[in-house]
Amino acid sequence: MFGMPLPRSTPILAALALLTATGCGTDSALTVPDPVPADELEQILSTAIQDEFHAEAVYAGVIDDFGSITPFSNIIRAEVRHSAAIARLYENRGWSVPQSAWTPATVPHFGTVSEACSVGVEAEIANIQVYDDLLAGADLPADVVRVFTSNRAASLNNHLPAFERCSG
């Protein structure tokens, strides 16, 4: 009996028994987090798109007041791309894209370009924090994570440094 070879399935069965005995084979160990409920995801997207719409309105107000000056003329185009990327997330789910709650008439205006740039610094820092909070707060779908991560990176790596240069 000791000299008989074990059937090929014995090591596999032993491994499965060990995994089950240690709890690794139970459903609780293999569960995947539930996706974000649709109403919660829609609220998350609303927070993000309204933040982008707000930036668009503020930067449009600066352009209205001071003309097409950099970095505002460049960054406003990026903000439009950011809100369009979020709008596609709505559309891909068959949801209506919300309208902007902001216009250049409903946002603050500034006495100087330097003051506007300083507020741009604050706005981009706040935008980065919005994305940090949204990304950390729920198990988001991959397409939402991609858009939020991309928008956040643009704010951190491009918009914030541009506003820091013009405010100082």
N, C-alpha and C positions, 0 to 999 in steps of 0.2 A: 504494500500500500504506500509506503514512503517513497518508493522508487517510481511511482506512477506520475507522469506529467499532469499538471493541472490543466483543466480546460481553459481555452483562451479567454473565456468570458469571466473567469474568476477574478483577475485583477480589476476589471472594470466594475464588477459587482461590489467588490470590496471598497473601491473608491466611492461608489454611490452610497453604500451603507455608511461610510465614514462621513460623507458630506451631509447626509440626512441626519445622522446622530448628532452632528455638531450644529445643526440648524441651518446649514447652508443650502439644503435642498427644500426648505419650506418656502411657501409662497411669499412670506414676509421678507425674506432675504432677496427675493428676485423681483420685487415690485418696482415698477417704474413710477416716478412721481406723476400725479395726475396733471394733465395739461391745464393751463390757466382757463377758467371758465370764460365763455365768450363775453359776458358783460364786463368782467374784470379786465380782459384784454382790451376791449373797446375803450374803457376808461384810461388804461395805460397809454394807448395810442393817442387818445385825446390830450392827455397831459403833454406828450411829446410834440404833437403837431401844433398845439396852441403856443408852446414855448417858441417853436420855430416861427410861427406867424407873428408873434410879438416882436421877435428880433427883426423880421422883415419890415414891420411897420415902423419901428424905431429907426432903423437904418434908412428907410425911405423918407422919413421925416427929416433926417440929417441932410439927405441929398436935396430935398425940397428947400431947406433953409440955406445950404451952403454950396449947392451945385454938385455935380458928379465928381466927387473927390475920393481919392483912395485913403484908407482902405475900404470905405463904405461901399463904393461902386462895385468893388470886386466881391466883398463879403455878402452883399445882398443877393447876388446871383447864386452864391453857394447856399444861402439860407433857403432860397426858392427851390434849389435841388434837394435840400434836406426835407422840406415839407412835401415835395413831390414824391420822394421815396417813401415817406410815411403814408401819403395818400394811396400809393400803390398797395401798401399792406391792407388798407381798408378795402380797396377795390378787389384785391385777390380773394377776399373773404365774402364778397357780395354785399358789403356794407357801404352806406352813404358816407362820403367824406364830409366832415363838418366844415362849416364856413369859419373864416377867421373871426375871432372876437375883437380884433384890433385893426385900426386904421392909423395913418399918420396923424389924424386929428385927435385920436384918443390916447396918444402916448406923449410922454414928456418931450419938450424941445429944449435946446441948449443954447447958451450965449456964445460959446466959442467951439471951434473944432476940437481943441484940446479937451474941453469938458466932455464933449460927445465921445471922444476916444476913451477917456477915463471911465465913462459909463459903459462903453463897449467892453472894456476889460472886465468890469463887474458882471456884465450880462453874460459874457462867455464863461466866466468862472461858475456862475449860477447854472448855465446850460450844461456844463460838464457835470455838475452835481446832480442835476435832474436825471441825466442819463445814468450816472452811477447808482442813484436810488432806484430807478426803474429796472436796471439790469440786476440789481441785488435783491429786489423785492419779490420776484416770482420766477417760476420755471417757464420762461418764455419760449415760444416757437423759434426755431433756428433762423427763419427769415427776419423775424423781429430783432433778434440778437444781432444779426449781421448789419441791419440798417442802423440800429442804435449805436453799435460799436463804431461804425463808419462815421456817423454824424458826430459822435463824441470825439473821435480822433481828429476830425477836421477842426473842431472848436479848439481842442488842446494844442494841436501842432501848427495850425495855420492862423485861425482867427485871433486867438489870444495873443500870440506874439506880434501880429500886425497892429492890434490895438495898443499893446504895450509900447511899441515903437512910436506910435503917433501921439500917445499921451505924455510921453516923457520928453 
